[in-house]
Amino acid sequence: MKRTVLAALATTAMLFSAAGAIAAEDAALKAAIAAPSRTPANVERDVYRHPYETLSFFGIKPTMTVVELAPGGGWYTEILAPYLRDHGKLIAAGNDLASPDANERKGAERYMARLNAKPEVYNKVALGVFSPPRKYEFAPAGSVDMVLTFRNIHNWMETGPDNLKTLFGSVYTSLKKGGVFGVVEHRLPASKVQDKDASTGYMHEKYVIGLAEAAGFKLADKSEVNANAKDNGEHKGGVWALPPTYANKDADREMYKAIGESDRMTLKFVKP
């Protein structure tokens, strides 16, 4: 009987400990999202991009090594950097400072300037190169817990099927066994035709899943947290007609504002 009581107490203590760890991780993520270092204009988009729900769905933890592929202007970097700063590691895998393409170099320089402007937030961010189809140098094989990419896959379509295979393969190789590949992408309605270059910015969910599965990933789960039923995926100027870009400027601006940002798939893949 005594052993049974002790075992029950030990189990209860373990449960309380686990619950406490989860609560601490949750509080850390909320604190990163609420950080005063974030750009106010970026914070305004939380209502469309749902960072807390999205990152929680992917299962992020502050002790992880995480790669952010193609971070662009750093919208998610603003959250990931402080969240991973003390106990984990963020690798920003983006434009190549040594690229032969002048526009790519400028993009890399802008991102670096943003990091350098707030060293108290970003000086622990590691940099890698993710420059499809030319160079993939962002993490050693089997060293990463999670790779994330937000609204980028359509940009890589024009590189062609062979390069897409190499690209997804580089992500797969970088991850540890059981590692997560989290994807958010503009979603094209299944009834519409997917063009080979994704020129509208939208992609079929089934197509994206197929790209990942061809690289060896298994689809673990999908979420509708970034869904938008108001978006039919059919706009002059493609997805960029919607906010925040408003590619058509004042033409039908109120209509696009009422729609909001795009309907998006949110997919969680795992490396078996």
N, C-alpha and C positions, 0 to 999 in steps of 0.2 A: 504493500500500500504506500509506504514511504517513497519508494522509487517512483511509483506512478504519480504521486503528488509533485515530486521534484521534476519529473519529466514534463508534467503539465505546466509547471512554473517556468521552466526553461523555454518551452514552446511559446508561452505567452510573452516572455521577455523578448524572444526573437521577433515575434510579430510586432510588438511595440517598437522595436529597434528598426525594423523594415519600414513600418509606417512613418516613423520619424524621419528616416532618410528620404522617403518619397516626398514628404511634406517640405523638407529642406530644399530638395531639387526643384519642386514646384515654386517655392518662394524665390529661389534664385532666378528662375526663368521669368517670373513676373517682374522681378526687380530689374532685369536686363531690358525688358520691354518698356519699363517705366523710367529708364535711365535718362537723366537730364542731358546727357551728351548726344542724344538722338536729335536729328534734324526735325524741326516742327512740321515741315511739309511731309516728311516721311511718316510721322506719327499720325497725321490726318488720314493716311491710307490704311491704317490698321483695320478699319472697318471693312475694307475689301480684301486685305491680304491675310487677316486672321493669324498673326504670327504665333500667338500662344497655342491656339488649337492645332495649327499646322505642325509646329515643332513637337508638341506633345504627342500627336499622332505618330510621328516618325520615331518617337521613343528616345529623344535626345537626353543625354545626361551631362552634367558639368565636368565629369572626369574623362570624357571621350576625346579622341583625336578625330576632328571633323574637317573634311574638305568642302569648301564652297566653290563649286565650279562656275566660272564666268560670273564673278560677283558684280560686274557692271559698275554702277555708281555707288554700290555699297549699301543698298537698302537693308539687306539681311545682315551684312557685316556689322552694322551698328548694334545689332542684338547679339549676334554670335560671339563677337570679340569680348565684350564684358562678361558674358555668360561663361565662356570657356577660359577666361584669362587666368584664374588662380589655380585651377585644378586640372584643366584639360589643355587642348591645343587646337587652334584654328589655323588651317592652311588655306589661304586665299589663292586659288588656282585660276589665273586669268591671263590678260594680255602680256606679251613678251616685251620687256624693255629693250631687248636687242633684236627685235623683229626687223626684217627688211622692209616691212610696210610702215610707212610714216604714220598713217592713221592709228594703227595698232600701238605704235610706240607712244603716241599722244594719249591714247586711252590708258595705257599703263602708267604714264607719268601723272595723269589726273588722279588715278586711284592712289598712287603713292603719295601724292601731295595731300590727299584727304587723310591718309593714315598718319602722315608726319605732322599734320596740324594738331592732332590730339594724342601725343605719345602716352599720356596717362591712361588712355583707353586702348590704343592700337599697337603699342610698341612690342607686344608679344606675338603679334600676328606673323606667322611664317608665310613666305611667298613661294608659290610654285608657278610653273608655266603650263597653261592649257590653251593651246593655239591651234585648233583644228583647221586643216588637216596636217599641219606641218610639225608640231611639237607637243608632246605630252610628257612633261617632267614636273610632277607635283608631289609624288609620294613613293617611297619604296614599296615593293610588292608585299602584300599582307600586313601592312602597318597601320591601317586606318579602320576606325570603328564605323564611320558614317560618311557618306558622300551626299551632298545636297545640291540640287540645281533648280532654279526657279525661272520658269518661262524662257527657256533657252533652246530647247531641242529643235524648235522650228528654224532657228538660225543656222543650225548645223546640217539641215537637209540638203542644201545645195552642194555640199561636199561630196555627195554621192554614196551609194550603198556600201562600197568597199571601205571608204573612210569612216562611215558610221559604224561599221563593224569594228574597226580599229579603235575608234573613240570609246564605244561602250566596253570594249575589251580592256581598255586602259583603266576604266573605273572598276571593273570587276577584279582586275589584277591587284589594284591598290588596297582593296578591302581585305580584312581578316575574314576567316570563316565565320559565318553568322552575321557579318557586317551588313549594314543597311544602306540602300541607295534610295533616297527620297526625291521624288519628282513632282513638281507642279508645272502644269503646261496649259495653255489656252486650248479649249476643247471644241473640236469641230463636230457638229451634229452628225450622227451616223448616216443620216439620209443624204448628206452632201458629199461631193466628190473630193477626195484628198489628192491635191496636185503634188507632184514629186518634189517640188521645192518649198512647199508650205508657204506660198507667197502671200497668203492672207494673214499669216501668223497663227492660224488654227491648225490643230492636228486631231486625227481620229484617236481616241483612247486605245482602241484595239491595236492600232499601228504602233503606238509608243510601247505598249506592253510587248508586242512582238519583237521590237528592237532589243528590249532588255532581256527577254527570254532567250533570244538567239545568242546572246553573250553568255548565257549560263545562269542568269538570275531567275528566281522564283518570285512570283507575285504573292506577297504576304497579305496585303490588305489594300483597300481603297477607301477614300473618304470623300464625302460631299461637302466638306467644310468650306471649300472655295467655289462651290457651285453658284451659278446665277441664272435662274430660269428666265430672266428678262432678256438675256442675250441669245439671239438666234444665230449668231455667227455669220451674218450676212450684212456687211456694211461697206459702203464705198470707202476705199482706202484700207480695208481689212480691219484687224483688231485695233489698229492704231487710231481709228476714228473715235474710239471710246476714250474716256478719261483714263489716265491723266494726260495723254498725248494730244487728243483732239486734232487729229491730222487734217480734218476738213475745216479747221478754224471755227468761224462763227456759223457755218452752214449746219443746220439741224443740231446746234450745240445743246440746246435744252433737252432735245430728245435723247441724245447720247448721255447727257448728265443724268437723266431719269433712269436710263438702263444701268449705269454704273460701270464698274470694271468688268472684264470678261468672265464668262463661264469657264471654270478651270477644273481639270482633273487633278487629283492628289493621290499619288500612287506610292506604295511602300514595297520595295523589292528587297529580297534577302539573298546573300551569297550562301549557297548550301554548304 
